[in-house]
């Protein structure tokens, strides 16, 4: 076991680790500031660097580790009638999405991630928002879609973010709902890759090297919340999403 970890550590230290660390810092700032951004930034980047069966499990472990860090400060602002049913439906569908991760062609799956990021970034940048009501069946349908995406690509954010940002609530409630949803789903999403044996020494070494970067920059993003204009932050965040999506499509 120790020799396997040592070999994985030596193999991990290359130019790809530097790229991954830079992407992890950006994702941490986005997550700390807006309540999302980890998976949708890191899943495509890690998958391009190491393949989906390494990149997605590594990202899932890291996201689960940071979920509780933000949850304590956001709990009082959570809309439980929306966040909990959505999270429950998402958790129920994660195993079905995980099946796709196990059987899909890695190259095709990476390009699907890139396409999803581009579409999502385009929707947010356009200013379009869902303006309808939030009945329970629709809330759970959105959650189920997010769960399928989480299990297969590691990215549950797009449908949930578009749906939750539709309301007129304050930014802190949107952020709190997203933090709770991702914290619950992040823990459940660890089960399929664990059962499937994807948490290898290679994955664990990469997580150990990159988690300190993520934790540090999540705190930076959280400190910036309320101090940096949201319009300026959105411009930067959307640009990053477009860049990530393009790289995943053409790499």
ChimeraX attribute file (.defattr): number of C-alpha atoms within 10 A of each C-alpha:
attribute: neighborCount
match mode: 1-to-1
recipient: residues
	/A:1	7
	/A:2	8
	/A:3	9
	/A:4	11
	/A:5	16
	/A:6	14
	/A:7	14
	/A:8	18
	/A:9	18
	/A:10	11
	/A:11	13
	/A:12	18
	/A:13	13
	/A:14	9
	/A:15	9
	/A:16	15
	/A:17	18
	/A:18	13
	/A:19	13
	/A:20	19
	/A:21	19
	/A:22	15
	/A:23	20
	/A:24	28
	/A:25	24
	/A:26	22
	/A:27	26
	/A:28	30
	/A:29	27
	/A:30	27
	/A:31	29
	/A:32	28
	/A:33	25
	/A:34	23
	/A:35	29
	/A:36	22
	/A:37	21
	/A:38	29
	/A:39	26
	/A:40	26
	/A:41	29
	/A:42	29
	/A:43	28
	/A:44	33
	/A:45	29
	/A:46	27
	/A:47	25
	/A:48	22
	/A:49	18
	/A:50	16
	/A:51	17
	/A:52	29
	/A:53	18
	/A:54	20
	/A:55	24
	/A:56	29
	/A:57	28
	/A:58	29
	/A:59	31
	/A:60	27
	/A:61	21
	/A:62	25
	/A:63	27
	/A:64	19
	/A:65	16
	/A:66	22
	/A:67	21
	/A:68	18
	/A:69	16
	/A:70	19
	/A:71	21
	/A:72	12
	/A:73	11
	/A:74	20
	/A:75	15
	/A:76	11
	/A:77	14
	/A:78	21
	/A:79	15
	/A:80	14
	/A:81	10
	/A:82	17
	/A:83	24
	/A:84	19
	/A:85	19
	/A:86	26
	/A:87	28
	/A:88	17
	/A:89	21
	/A:90	30
	/A:91	24
	/A:92	15
	/A:93	20
	/A:94	27
	/A:95	21
	/A:96	16
	/A:97	21
	/A:98	24
	/A:99	16
	/A:100	16
	/A:101	23
	/A:102	17
	/A:103	9
	/A:104	14
	/A:105	11
	/A:106	16
	/A:107	15
	/A:108	12
	/A:109	20
	/A:110	27
	/A:111	21
	/A:112	17
	/A:113	26
	/A:114	29
	/A:115	19
	/A:116	18
	/A:117	28
	/A:118	20
	/A:119	15
	/A:120	22
	/A:121	22
	/A:122	16
	/A:123	15
	/A:124	16
	/A:125	15
	/A:126	9
	/A:127	7
	/A:128	11
	/A:129	15
	/A:130	12
	/A:131	11
	/A:132	9
	/A:133	11
	/A:134	15
	/A:135	9
	/A:136	13
	/A:137	11
	/A:138	13
	/A:139	22
	/A:140	21
	/A:141	16
	/A:142	23
	/A:143	30
	/A:144	25
	/A:145	20
	/A:146	28
	/A:147	32
	/A:148	25
	/A:149	26
	/A:150	29
	/A:151	32
	/A:152	25
	/A:153	29
	/A:154	32
	/A:155	27
	/A:156	28
	/A:157	24
	/A:158	22
	/A:159	17
	/A:160	22
	/A:161	21
	/A:162	17
	/A:163	20
	/A:164	22
	/A:165	19
	/A:166	16
	/A:167	16
	/A:168	10
	/A:169	11
	/A:170	10
	/A:171	13
	/A:172	16
	/A:173	19
	/A:174	23
	/A:175	22
	/A:176	24
	/A:177	26
	/A:178	25
	/A:179	28
	/A:180	25
	/A:181	28
	/A:182	30
	/A:183	21
	/A:184	20
	/A:185	28
	/A:186	27
	/A:187	17
	/A:188	20
	/A:189	28
	/A:190	20
	/A:191	14
	/A:192	20
	/A:193	22
	/A:194	12
	/A:195	9
	/A:196	11
	/A:197	8
	/A:198	19
	/A:199	18
	/A:200	16
	/A:201	18
	/A:202	20
	/A:203	23
	/A:204	20
	/A:205	21
	/A:206	23
	/A:207	19
	/A:208	14
	/A:209	15
	/A:210	21
	/A:211	22
	/A:212	15
	/A:213	19
	/A:214	28
	/A:215	20
	/A:216	14
	/A:217	22
	/A:218	27
	/A:219	17
	/A:220	18
	/A:221	21
	/A:222	19
	/A:223	14
	/A:224	17
	/A:225	18
	/A:226	11
	/A:227	9
	/A:228	12
	/A:229	10
	/A:230	14
	/A:231	9
	/A:232	9
	/A:233	15
	/A:234	15
	/A:235	11
	/A:236	12
	/A:237	21
	/A:238	19
	/A:239	14
	/A:240	19
	/A:241	21
	/A:242	20
	/A:243	16
	/A:244	24
	/A:245	27
	/A:246	17
	/A:247	16
	/A:248	25
	/A:249	19
	/A:250	10
	/A:251	12
